[in-house]
Amino acid sequence: MKVTIDGQTIEVAPGTTILQAARMIGGESVPPTMCYYSKLKGSGGKCRACLVEVAKGSEADPRPMPKLMASCVTGVMDGMEVNSIKSERVTEARKSVTEFLLINHPLDCPVCDQAGECDLQNLSFKHGKSQTRYIEEKRTFEPEDIGPNIQLHMNRCILCYRCVMVADQLTDNRVHGVMDRGDHSNISTCISKAIDNEFSGNMIDVCPVGALTDKTFRFKQRVWFNKPYNAHRECKTPGCCGKTTVWMFGNEIQRVTGRKDEFHEVEEFICNECRFDHKDTKDWVIEGPRKFEKDSVINQNNYTQKLDTVVIETEKGILKGRDQDRKKISMPAIPLKREEQEAFKEGNI
């Protein structure tokens, strides 16, 4: 079957989704994802960040689909034509999805260990706004200890369900899940401090935000000050590949993660012994340095780019202000000249 995405045609096998086809093409046409994870069965269809416009359904039925479609769960049809980055509808929809994801998300990137490799942060830089229209109180949760190795920040969670799926598919006894319903939904355990199985650390790797972080790396270092190296060891834990990325500061290994591909997805899962118990360089065979992912905030230089000069016309703002606003900022009323009064009435000041 042939499918065209943003003017680029590719031949794919039956059963391929639009997102999978876009990833085969690569580049800017690949939709962002916050819940889909190719290594986890049943993931996708929740966050709507990957919406695309289907301009042509297929050769057999060329009618366009009236609504934007979630590319991660929509199958390709022969002759289908899809607009991703080139569609204004898609761009506006992704901005709206980003705004909704940020409604209850705390603005704590400066203290979040996920900063610099956060999918939501990357999405915000591309589709987010510098201001929010949300004036209501944010939804918050009380801190909860879910285990010895993983720190839960429920206020940052976007309910992508990845951590639930990875526990379901890698372990025999999942002990956490989504509790309650609606706006009260949260990731939790029935028994406190219960998450301590051999592959629980993979919940950290699959989390797209800073809701689940490594306690052994907590507040140790900013990720962009670490140098990532591919490394491996002979691991005796069944199901563990032993292939990792070690993050070093000088000669010290500060954390260990699974190796991720260009779409920020773990290539192979690793056990907790590799992740938490081996922080000595003698334990590893260092293969060589690893580059940051192409969509990384660090790689895009968003933290160090030169800022343009911003000119704020404060005088005009003050002149338009109300008397009570002037009193709040201890500003006396500013007398206007006759011509300025006329201009003010006409809205030209």
C-alpha positions in Angstrom: 0.0 0.0 0.0 1.1 3.5 -0.7 0.5 6.5 1.5 1.5 10.1 1.0 2.4 12.3 4.1 3.2 16.0 3.5 3.8 15.3 -0.1 6.2 12.3 0.5 5.0 8.9 -0.7 6.1 5.7 0.9 5.0 2.1 0.5 4.0 0.2 3.7 2.6 -3.1 4.7 -1.1 -3.6 5.5 -1.9 -2.8 9.2 0.6 0.1 9.4 -0.6 3.1 11.2 -0.2 6.7 9.9 2.3 7.4 12.7 4.4 4.4 11.9 4.5 5.4 8.2 5.5 8.9 9.2 8.3 7.6 11.3 9.5 5.6 8.3 9.7 8.9 6.3 11.2 10.8 9.2 11.8 14.5 9.6 9.3 17.2 10.6 6.4 15.2 9.3 6.6 12.8 12.3 3.7 13.7 14.7 4.6 14.2 18.3 3.4 11.5 20.8 2.8 11.7 24.5 1.0 8.4 25.2 2.0 6.1 22.3 5.0 3.8 22.8 5.8 1.3 20.1 7.3 -1.2 22.6 4.1 -1.3 24.6 1.0 -3.1 23.3 -2.2 -1.2 23.5 -0.6 2.2 24.0 -1.8 5.3 22.1 -5.1 7.1 21.4 -5.2 9.0 24.7 -3.3 12.3 24.5 -4.4 13.4 20.9 -1.0 15.1 20.4 -0.4 13.1 17.2 -3.5 14.4 15.3 -3.2 14.6 11.5 -5.5 15.7 8.6 -6.5 13.0 6.2 -7.1 14.9 2.9 -7.8 11.7 0.9 -9.2 8.5 2.5 -8.0 6.1 -0.2 -8.0 5.3 -3.9 -11.3 3.5 -3.4 -12.9 6.3 -1.4 -11.1 9.6 -2.0 -13.3 11.6 0.3 -11.4 13.4 3.1 -12.0 12.5 6.7 -14.0 15.4 8.2 -12.2 15.3 11.6 -8.6 15.2 12.5 -7.4 11.7 13.2 -5.1 10.3 15.9 -2.3 9.0 13.7 -1.1 6.4 16.3 -4.4 4.4 16.0 -5.5 5.2 12.5 -4.5 2.6 9.9 -3.2 3.4 6.5 -5.3 2.8 3.4 -3.9 2.4 -0.1 -3.7 5.9 -1.8 -4.3 7.8 1.4 -3.0 11.4 1.6 -2.2 12.9 5.0 -1.2 16.4 6.0 0.8 16.7 9.2 3.1 19.7 9.7 1.8 21.4 6.5 -1.7 21.7 7.8 -2.9 24.8 9.7 -5.7 22.8 11.3 -3.2 20.3 12.7 -0.9 23.0 14.0 -3.8 24.7 15.8 -5.0 21.4 17.2 -1.6 20.5 18.6 -1.4 24.0 20.2 -4.7 23.3 21.8 -3.7 19.8 23.0 -0.5 21.3 24.4 -2.5 23.9 26.3 -4.8 21.3 27.8 -1.8 19.1 28.9 -0.3 22.1 30.6 -3.5 23.2 32.4 -2.7 21.3 35.6 1.0 20.9 35.0 3.2 22.8 37.5 5.7 25.3 36.2 8.6 23.6 37.9 11.0 22.9 35.1 13.9 24.7 36.9 13.7 22.0 39.7 12.5 19.0 37.7 15.0 16.2 37.1 13.3 15.5 33.7 14.1 19.0 32.4 16.1 18.8 29.2 14.8 15.4 28.1 11.1 15.9 28.8 8.6 15.2 25.9 6.1 17.7 27.3 8.8 20.3 27.5 9.8 19.7 23.8 6.1 19.8 22.8 5.7 23.1 24.7 8.7 24.7 23.0 7.2 23.8 19.6 3.5 24.3 20.1 3.1 26.0 23.4 2.4 29.6 24.4 4.3 31.8 26.8 1.1 32.7 28.7 -1.8 30.7 30.0 -5.5 31.5 29.8 -6.3 29.2 32.7 -7.2 31.2 35.9 -8.7 28.5 38.0 -6.9 26.6 40.7 -4.7 23.8 39.5 -5.4 20.2 40.5 -2.9 19.0 43.1 -2.2 15.7 44.9 -0.5 14.9 48.2 3.0 13.4 48.0 3.1 9.6 48.1 6.0 7.2 48.5 5.5 4.3 46.0 8.8 2.5 46.5 12.5 2.7 47.3 13.8 3.6 43.8 11.1 5.7 42.1 9.9 9.2 43.1 6.3 10.0 42.2 5.3 13.6 41.4 1.6 13.1 40.6 1.1 16.8 40.0 3.2 16.4 36.8 1.4 13.3 35.5 -0.6 13.5 32.2 -2.2 10.1 32.6 -0.6 8.5 29.5 -0.8 5.0 31.1 2.7 4.0 29.9 3.9 3.1 33.4 0.9 0.9 34.0 1.4 -0.9 30.6 5.1 -1.4 31.2 4.4 -3.0 34.6 1.7 -5.2 33.0 3.9 -6.4 30.2 7.3 -6.8 31.9 6.2 -8.1 35.3 3.9 -10.8 36.6 2.5 -8.7 39.5 1.6 -5.1 38.8 0.9 -3.3 42.1 0.0 0.2 40.8 -2.5 1.6 38.5 -4.9 4.5 37.9 -7.0 5.2 40.9 -10.3 7.2 41.0 -12.0 8.7 38.1 -12.3 11.9 36.0 -10.3 14.9 37.3 -9.4 12.9 40.4 -7.6 10.1 38.5 -4.1 9.5 39.8 -1.3 6.9 39.6 -1.0 5.2 43.0 -0.7 1.8 44.8 -3.1 0.1 47.2 -0.2 -0.5 49.6 2.3 2.2 50.3 5.9 1.7 49.1 4.9 -1.4 47.2 6.7 -0.9 43.8 9.9 -2.9 44.1 9.9 -5.5 41.3 13.0 -6.3 39.2 11.9 -4.2 36.2 10.1 -1.4 37.9 12.8 1.2 37.0 11.6 1.1 33.4 8.6 3.1 34.5 11.0 6.0 34.7 12.3 5.6 31.2 8.8 5.4 29.6 7.4 8.4 31.5 7.1 11.3 29.1 7.2 13.9 31.8 8.8 14.3 35.3 6.1 12.3 37.1 8.4 9.3 37.8 12.0 10.0 38.4 15.1 8.2 39.7 15.6 8.6 43.4 19.3 7.8 43.2 19.7 10.7 40.7 17.3 13.1 42.5 18.7 16.7 42.4 22.2 15.4 41.7 22.9 17.1 38.4 21.3 18.8 35.4 21.1 16.3 32.6 22.9 18.6 30.2 26.0 18.7 32.4 26.2 14.9 32.1 27.8 13.1 29.2 25.9 10.0 28.0 27.9 6.9 27.0 26.7 3.6 25.6 27.8 0.8 27.9 27.0 -2.9 28.5 27.6 -5.6 31.1 27.0 -9.3 31.4 23.7 -9.3 33.3 22.4 -12.5 34.7 18.8 -11.3 35.3 16.4 -13.1 32.9 14.9 -10.7 30.4 17.6 -8.0 30.8 19.7 -7.1 27.8 22.5 -5.4 29.9 22.8 -2.7 27.2 22.5 0.8 28.8 23.4 4.5 28.6 25.5 5.6 31.5 25.4 9.3 32.3 28.7 10.5 33.6 30.0 13.7 35.3 33.8 13.5 35.1 34.7 9.9 36.0 31.5 9.4 38.1 28.5 7.5 36.8 25.5 9.5 38.2 22.7 7.5 36.6 22.0 4.6 34.3 19.1 4.4 31.8 17.9 2.3 28.9 19.1 3.2 25.5 16.6 5.3 23.6 16.0 5.7 19.9 15.4 8.9 17.9 11.8 8.9 19.0 12.7 8.8 22.7 11.7 5.2 23.1 13.7 2.6 24.9 15.3 0.1 22.5 15.5 -2.7 25.1 14.4 -2.8 28.7 16.9 -3.2 31.6 16.6 -4.6 35.1 16.8 -2.6 38.4 20.2 -4.1 39.2 21.8 -2.6 36.1 19.9 0.7 36.7 20.4 1.3 40.4 23.2 -1.0 41.7 26.1 -0.5 39.3 27.4 3.1 39.4 31.1 2.2 39.2 32.9 2.5 35.8 34.6 -0.9 36.6 31.2 -2.6 36.3 30.7 -1.5 32.7 32.3 -1.9 29.3 32.1 1.7 27.9 31.4 1.6 24.1 31.6 5.2 23.3 29.7 8.6 23.6 26.1 8.9 22.7 24.4 12.0 21.1 21.4 13.7 22.4 18.1 12.9 20.6 17.3 15.2 17.7 14.2 16.7 19.5 16.0 17.3 22.8 15.6 20.8 24.3 19.3 20.7 24.9 20.1 19.8 21.3 17.8 22.6 20.0 19.9 25.1 22.1 16.8 26.5 23.7 18.6 27.1 27.0 21.5 29.0 25.5 20.2 30.7 22.4 20.7 34.5 22.1 17.5 36.4 23.2 16.2 39.2 21.1 15.8 42.6 22.8 12.2 43.1 24.1 10.7 46.6 24.1 7.8 47.1 26.5 5.9 50.3 26.0 5.1 50.7 29.7 4.0 54.4 29.4 1.1 53.5 27.0 0.0 50.7 29.4 0.0 53.1 32.4 -2.0 55.7 30.5 -4.7 53.1 29.7 -4.7 51.8 33.3 -7.6 52.5 35.7 -7.2 54.6 38.8 -7.4 51.6 41.1 -4.6 49.9 39.1 -2.4 53.0 39.5 -2.9 53.0 43.2 -1.9 49.3 43.4 1.5 50.0 41.9 1.8 53.4 43.6 1.7 55.4 40.4 0.1 58.8 40.5 -2.4 59.8 37.8 -0.5 61.2 34.8 -1.9 64.5 33.4 -2.4 64.5 29.7 -2.0 67.4 27.3 -5.1 68.4 25.3 -4.0 66.6 22.1 -3.0 63.5 24.1 -6.5 63.4 25.7 -8.1 63.4 22.2 -5.8 60.7 21.1 -6.5 58.7 24.2 -10.3 58.9 23.6 -9.8 57.7 20.0 -7.7 54.8 21.2 -4.5 56.0 19.5 -2.5 55.9 22.7 
